[in-house]
Amino acid sequence: MAEAYDPGNIFAKILRGEIPSQRVYEDDSVVAFMDVMPQGVGHTLVVPKAPSRNILDADPATFGPLFAVVQKMAVAVKKAFNADGVTLMQFNEPASGQTVFHLHVHVIPRFEGVPLKPHSGQMEKPEVLAENAGKIRAALGN
């Protein structure tokens, strides 16, 4: 049996404004913010406001708005950091590597010859996240 959605997860708390985040985009359905433990410069998370653990239990109506913003963020991070490409990642359940149980998509600018950093749990400095968020907002025209 699938586990129930936990409204106490960290992304739900970020969506409710209970935990601060460097938001770069928000609309009625989706929020995008900087990953505090980035695997590369400009690592951004795109999170639907609708509650679901992951892709396995999400309402299919979530995906249109979510992936429209994923595309918008991919274009923006590529521009903001003059990246060579963009990696998208999305994990479902612990065996896949999911650690926060609220549906989300990782959007990571990529550069030729630069590997992703491991997800070490090392938090980025707040001023670096703020600077990177500003670059993304500028690329979005916000």
Buried (B, 14 or more C-beta within 10 A) or exposed (E): EEEEBEEEBBBBBBBEEEEEBBBBBBEEBBBBBBBBBBBBBBBBBBBBBBBBBBBEBBEEEBBEBBBBBBBBBBBBBBBBBEBEEBBBBBBBBEEEEBEBBBBBBBBBBBEEEEEBBEBEEEEBEEEEBEEBBBBBBEBBEE
